[in-house]
Amino acid sequence: MKTFRIVRPDESIRPALIDKINNLTKPKGSLGTLEELALQMGWIQQTLSPTLQHPQNIIFAADHGIVEEGVSLSPKEITWQQISNFLHGGAGVNFLCRQHGFTLKIVDAGVDYDLPYEKGIINMKVRKSTRNYLHEAAMTEEEMELCLERGAEVVRRCHEEGSNVLSFGEMGIGNTSSSSMWMTCFTGIPLEQCVGAGSGLDNAGIRHKYEVLKQSLDNYKGDNSPRDIIRYFGGLEMVMAVGGMLQAAELGMIILVDGFIMTNCILAASKLYPEVLDYAIFGHCGDETGHKLLLDNMGTKPLLNLGLRLGEGTGAICAYPIVTSAIRMINEMDNFAHASITKYF
């Protein structure tokens, strides 16, 4: 069984961080969320001068057996076709990576296609697609363990390359269905409130999707443990992201959380290791049904609400300039004493 050593950052630095932030040349609290972010990142890194180094966005890609039941408007071949688009630099995530200086890593976790790995795709394929969880578990325990380890391995590579901040994205037709299953199982929110349009289903399509997922839930005969729920209903790319997030937290890295699917991934990760949430910054509230409910249930405050529902890590990367502003604030603003300004709070 893959294990991680994730600890809460030492609280002893917090008073010094708060004092530094409060004594910058501004009214106390006047930079709001930037102050909260600076405090969190200084706490994670255990320094009064936190930094952001070599940001990378990791996209884990895989196919889902549940697509056989017509739960997605898009056919499963979109998964590998969109990966080709990533390689050519034409996807939504590509322009955002270019704009904000992110390196993009594309990882095959379980795409049902023979991909051109020589073009730079990282081959971590566990199997070609999950099984159909309407009838059986999406993956075996061994396959789940492989996903956790391989996701962690990709993050270790990023860390060795000098990264201390990562965003995670996904590509996999059908993965909003798997995310809805994790959401209802881990939060107790009724399934109907967790199921949305995905890539564009109409009302009838959403109803059919719900009925398939409800039957899948009724058919489940597992032990309801977090690991079993992750294994039974998860996607290969989603479990790989869980492993990546847990490894990032173990290494003390900052985790930028994207939309509905990646929020469910860090929720699943937190059911195994609650401390992982200390390392997470939630980039945005997406437009997929259930995402706001999920964020509220987790007690998190996302940075943006732009009506995004693309995935790929796009919302997390969009939020990155706000994170960098928080770093600049704590490192570049003068303090009252040095600037000879009377405190005005």
C-alpha positions as CSV (number, residue, x, y, z in Angstrom):
1,M,0.0,0.0,0.0
2,K,1.4,3.4,-1.0
3,T,1.8,5.7,2.0
4,F,2.7,9.3,2.3
5,R,4.2,11.3,5.2
6,I,2.2,14.6,5.3
7,V,2.4,16.8,8.3
8,R,0.8,20.2,9.1
9,P,3.4,23.0,8.8
10,D,4.8,24.2,12.1
11,E,2.5,26.8,13.6
12,S,5.3,28.6,15.5
13,I,6.1,30.8,12.5
14,R,2.5,32.1,12.2
15,P,2.8,35.1,14.6
16,A,5.9,36.4,12.9
17,L,4.2,36.1,9.5
18,I,1.1,37.9,10.8
19,D,3.3,40.6,12.3
20,K,5.2,41.2,9.1
21,I,2.0,41.4,7.0
22,N,0.3,43.7,9.5
23,N,3.3,46.1,9.5
24,L,3.4,46.6,5.7
25,T,2.6,50.1,4.7
26,K,-1.2,49.7,4.5
27,P,-4.2,49.5,6.9
28,K,-4.2,46.1,8.5
29,G,-6.3,43.6,6.5
30,S,-6.7,46.1,3.6
31,L,-5.3,43.7,1.0
32,G,-7.7,41.0,2.1
33,T,-7.2,37.7,0.3
34,L,-3.7,38.6,-0.7
35,E,-2.8,38.8,3.0
36,E,-4.4,35.4,3.6
37,L,-2.5,33.8,0.7
38,A,0.8,35.3,1.8
39,L,0.3,33.9,5.3
40,Q,-0.6,30.5,4.0
41,M,2.4,30.3,1.6
42,G,4.8,31.6,4.2
43,W,3.4,29.0,6.7
44,I,3.8,26.2,4.1
45,Q,7.3,27.2,3.2
46,Q,8.2,28.1,6.8
47,T,9.7,31.4,5.8
48,L,8.9,35.1,6.1
49,S,9.8,35.5,2.4
50,P,8.0,32.8,0.5
51,T,8.7,32.3,-3.2
52,L,7.1,30.7,-6.3
53,Q,9.5,28.7,-8.4
54,H,9.1,27.0,-11.8
55,P,5.3,26.6,-11.9
56,Q,4.1,23.5,-13.8
57,N,0.7,22.2,-14.8
58,I,0.3,18.4,-14.9
59,I,-2.6,17.0,-17.0
60,F,-3.5,13.4,-16.3
61,A,-5.5,11.8,-19.1
62,A,-7.6,8.6,-19.2
63,D,-10.8,7.1,-20.5
64,H,-13.8,5.9,-18.5
65,G,-15.8,2.7,-18.9
66,I,-19.0,4.4,-17.7
67,V,-19.0,6.3,-21.1
68,E,-20.5,3.2,-22.6
69,E,-23.8,4.1,-20.9
70,G,-24.2,7.4,-22.7
71,V,-23.4,9.7,-19.8
72,S,-21.4,12.2,-21.9
73,L,-22.3,14.3,-24.9
74,S,-18.7,13.8,-26.2
75,P,-17.4,10.5,-27.6
76,K,-14.4,9.0,-25.8
77,E,-12.1,9.6,-28.8
78,I,-12.1,13.3,-27.8
79,T,-9.7,12.3,-25.0
80,W,-6.8,11.4,-27.3
81,Q,-7.8,14.0,-29.9
82,Q,-7.5,16.7,-27.3
83,I,-4.2,15.4,-26.2
84,S,-3.0,15.9,-29.7
85,N,-4.3,19.5,-29.5
86,F,-2.2,19.9,-26.3
87,L,0.9,18.7,-28.1
88,H,0.3,21.3,-30.9
89,G,-0.2,24.1,-28.4
90,G,-3.8,24.9,-29.5
91,A,-5.8,24.1,-26.4
92,G,-7.1,26.5,-23.7
93,V,-4.5,25.3,-21.2
94,N,-1.7,26.0,-23.7
95,F,-2.3,29.8,-24.1
96,L,-2.6,30.1,-20.3
97,C,0.6,28.2,-19.7
98,R,2.4,30.5,-22.2
99,Q,0.8,33.6,-20.6
100,H,1.8,32.7,-17.1
101,G,5.0,30.9,-17.5
102,F,3.9,27.3,-16.7
103,T,5.6,24.2,-18.0
104,L,3.0,21.8,-19.3
105,K,3.3,18.1,-18.6
106,I,0.9,15.6,-20.3
107,V,0.6,12.2,-18.6
108,D,-1.2,9.2,-20.1
109,A,-2.8,7.5,-17.1
110,G,-5.2,5.3,-19.1
111,V,-6.2,6.6,-22.5
112,D,-7.8,4.0,-24.7
113,Y,-5.5,4.7,-27.6
114,D,-1.8,4.2,-28.6
115,L,-0.4,7.7,-28.1
116,P,2.8,9.1,-29.7
117,Y,5.0,9.1,-26.6
118,E,8.0,10.1,-28.6
119,K,6.3,13.6,-28.9
120,G,6.7,14.2,-25.2
121,I,3.7,12.5,-23.5
122,I,4.7,10.8,-20.3
123,N,3.7,7.2,-20.4
124,M,2.2,6.2,-17.1
125,K,-0.6,4.1,-18.6
126,V,-2.1,1.6,-16.1
127,R,-4.7,0.2,-18.5
128,K,-6.7,1.4,-21.5
129,S,-9.8,2.9,-19.7
130,T,-11.4,2.0,-16.4
131,R,-14.1,-0.7,-16.3
132,N,-17.7,0.2,-16.3
133,Y,-18.7,0.8,-12.7
134,L,-22.4,0.3,-13.5
135,H,-21.4,-3.4,-13.4
136,E,-18.1,-3.7,-11.6
137,A,-15.3,-1.7,-9.9
138,A,-13.6,0.8,-12.1
139,M,-10.2,-0.6,-11.2
140,T,-8.5,-3.2,-9.0
141,E,-6.7,-2.4,-5.8
142,E,-3.4,-3.1,-7.7
143,E,-4.4,-0.6,-10.4
144,M,-5.3,2.0,-7.9
145,E,-1.9,1.6,-6.1
146,L,-0.1,2.0,-9.5
147,C,-2.0,5.2,-10.1
148,L,-1.1,6.6,-6.7
149,E,2.5,5.8,-7.2
150,R,2.8,7.0,-10.8
151,G,1.1,10.3,-10.0
152,A,3.5,10.7,-7.1
153,E,6.4,9.9,-9.4
154,V,5.5,12.7,-11.9
155,V,5.4,15.2,-9.0
156,R,8.8,14.0,-7.7
157,R,10.2,14.8,-11.2
158,C,8.7,18.3,-11.0
159,H,10.2,18.8,-7.6
160,E,13.6,17.7,-8.8
161,E,13.3,20.2,-11.7
162,G,13.0,23.0,-9.1
163,S,9.2,23.4,-8.9
164,N,7.6,24.4,-5.6
165,V,4.1,25.1,-7.0
166,L,2.0,22.9,-9.1
167,S,-1.5,23.0,-10.7
168,F,-3.3,19.8,-11.7
169,G,-5.6,19.3,-14.7
170,E,-7.3,16.4,-16.4
171,M,-8.5,15.1,-19.7
172,G,-11.0,12.2,-19.8
173,I,-14.5,12.0,-21.3
174,G,-16.8,10.9,-18.6
175,N,-14.8,12.2,-15.6
176,T,-17.6,14.5,-14.3
177,S,-19.6,11.3,-13.7
178,S,-16.8,9.8,-11.6
179,S,-16.4,13.1,-9.8
180,S,-20.1,13.2,-9.0
181,M,-19.9,9.7,-7.5
182,W,-17.0,10.7,-5.3
183,M,-18.7,13.9,-4.3
184,T,-21.9,12.2,-3.1
185,C,-20.1,9.4,-1.4
186,F,-17.6,11.7,0.5
187,T,-19.9,14.6,1.4
188,G,-23.4,13.0,1.7
189,I,-24.8,15.6,-0.7
190,P,-27.6,13.9,-2.7
191,L,-26.4,12.6,-6.0
192,E,-29.0,14.6,-8.0
193,Q,-27.3,17.8,-6.7
194,C,-23.9,16.5,-7.8
195,V,-24.7,15.7,-11.4
196,G,-24.4,18.3,-14.1
197,A,-24.1,18.8,-17.8
198,G,-20.4,17.9,-18.2
199,S,-19.4,18.8,-21.7
200,G,-22.9,20.0,-22.6
201,L,-25.7,17.6,-21.9
202,D,-29.3,18.9,-22.2
203,N,-31.9,18.4,-19.5
204,A,-32.8,14.9,-20.8
205,G,-29.2,14.0,-21.0
206,I,-28.5,15.1,-17.5
207,R,-31.5,13.0,-16.3
208,H,-30.2,9.9,-18.1
209,K,-26.7,10.5,-16.6
210,Y,-28.2,10.8,-13.1
211,E,-30.2,7.6,-13.6
212,V,-27.1,5.6,-14.7
213,L,-25.1,7.0,-11.8
214,K,-27.9,6.3,-9.3
215,Q,-28.1,2.7,-10.5
216,S,-24.3,2.4,-10.2
217,L,-24.5,3.6,-6.6
218,D,-27.3,1.2,-5.9
219,N,-25.2,-1.6,-7.3
220,Y,-22.2,-0.8,-5.2
221,K,-21.5,-3.5,-2.6
222,G,-18.2,-2.3,-1.2
223,D,-17.2,-1.4,2.3
224,N,-17.6,2.4,1.9
225,S,-14.1,3.1,3.0
226,P,-12.4,6.1,1.2
227,R,-9.9,3.8,-0.5
228,D,-12.7,1.5,-1.8
229,I,-14.8,4.4,-3.0
230,I,-11.8,5.9,-4.8
231,R,-11.1,2.5,-6.4
232,Y,-14.6,1.6,-7.4
233,F,-15.8,4.9,-8.9
234,G,-12.6,6.7,-9.8
235,G,-10.9,7.5,-13.0
236,L,-7.3,6.4,-13.6
237,E,-6.3,10.1,-14.2
238,M,-8.2,11.1,-11.1
239,V,-6.5,8.6,-8.8
240,M,-3.1,9.6,-10.4
241,A,-4.0,13.3,-9.5
242,V,-4.7,12.2,-5.9
243,G,-1.3,10.5,-5.8
244,G,0.3,13.7,-7.2
245,M,-1.4,16.0,-4.8
246,L,-0.4,13.8,-1.8
247,Q,3.2,13.7,-3.0
248,A,3.2,17.5,-3.5
249,A,2.0,18.0,0.1
250,E,4.6,15.6,1.4
251,L,7.3,17.7,-0.4
252,G,5.9,20.9,1.0
253,M,4.8,22.2,-2.4
254,I,1.9,24.6,-3.1
255,I,-1.1,22.9,-4.8
256,L,-3.3,25.0,-7.1
257,V,-6.7,23.3,-7.3
258,D,-8.6,23.6,-10.5
259,G,-12.3,22.9,-11.1
260,F,-15.0,20.4,-10.3
261,I,-12.9,17.3,-11.0
262,M,-9.7,18.4,-9.3
263,T,-11.7,19.6,-6.3
264,N,-13.1,16.1,-6.0
265,C,-9.6,14.8,-6.3
266,I,-8.2,16.8,-3.4
267,L,-11.4,15.9,-1.5
268,A,-10.6,12.3,-2.0
269,A,-6.9,12.9,-1.1
270,S,-8.1,14.5,2.1
271,K,-10.1,11.5,3.1
272,L,-6.8,9.6,3.1
273,Y,-4.6,12.4,4.5
274,P,-6.6,15.4,5.9
275,E,-3.4,17.5,6.1
276,V,-3.2,17.8,2.3
277,L,-5.7,20.6,2.5
278,D,-3.2,22.8,4.3
279,Y,-1.2,23.0,1.0
280,A,-4.1,23.7,-1.3
281,I,-5.1,27.0,-2.9
282,F,-8.5,26.8,-4.7
283,G,-8.3,28.6,-8.0
284,H,-11.9,29.1,-8.9
285,C,-15.5,28.1,-8.6
286,G,-16.5,26.5,-11.9
287,D,-19.8,26.4,-13.8
288,E,-20.3,22.7,-13.4
289,T,-23.3,21.8,-11.3
290,G,-22.2,20.8,-7.9
291,H,-18.9,22.7,-7.7
292,K,-20.1,25.5,-5.5
293,L,-21.9,23.0,-3.3
294,L,-18.7,21.0,-3.0
295,L,-16.5,24.1,-2.2
296,D,-19.0,25.3,0.4
297,N,-19.1,21.8,1.9
298,M,-15.3,21.8,2.2
299,G,-15.3,25.3,3.7
300,T,-13.0,26.7,1.0
301,K,-12.9,30.1,-0.6
302,P,-11.9,30.0,-4.3
303,L,-10.1,33.0,-5.8
304,L,-12.1,33.4,-9.0
305,N,-15.6,32.8,-10.3
306,L,-15.5,33.2,-14.1
307,G,-18.0,30.7,-15.3
308,L,-15.3,28.3,-16.4
309,R,-15.9,24.6,-16.9
310,L,-13.1,23.5,-19.3
311,G,-10.8,21.7,-16.8
312,E,-7.3,21.0,-17.9
313,G,-6.0,23.2,-15.0
314,T,-7.2,26.4,-16.7
315,G,-9.0,27.9,-13.7
316,A,-6.0,27.3,-11.4
317,I,-3.6,28.9,-13.9
318,C,-6.0,31.8,-14.4
319,A,-5.8,32.4,-10.6
320,Y,-2.0,32.3,-10.5
321,P,-1.4,36.1,-11.0
322,I,-3.3,36.6,-7.7
323,V,-1.1,34.2,-6.0
324,T,2.0,35.9,-7.4
325,S,0.6,39.3,-6.2
326,A,0.4,37.9,-2.7
327,I,4.1,36.9,-2.9
328,R,5.1,40.3,-4.2
329,M,3.1,42.0,-1.4
330,I,4.9,40.2,1.4
331,N,8.3,40.5,-0.2
332,E,8.3,44.0,-1.9
333,M,6.1,46.3,0.2
334,D,7.9,48.4,2.7
335,N,7.1,48.4,6.4
336,F,6.1,51.3,8.6
337,A,9.3,51.5,10.6
338,H,11.7,51.5,7.6
339,A,9.5,53.9,5.6
340,S,9.1,56.3,8.5
341,I,5.4,56.2,8.2
342,T,3.1,56.4,11.3
343,K,1.0,53.3,11.6
344,Y,-2.6,54.2,10.6
345,F,-4.6,51.3,11.9
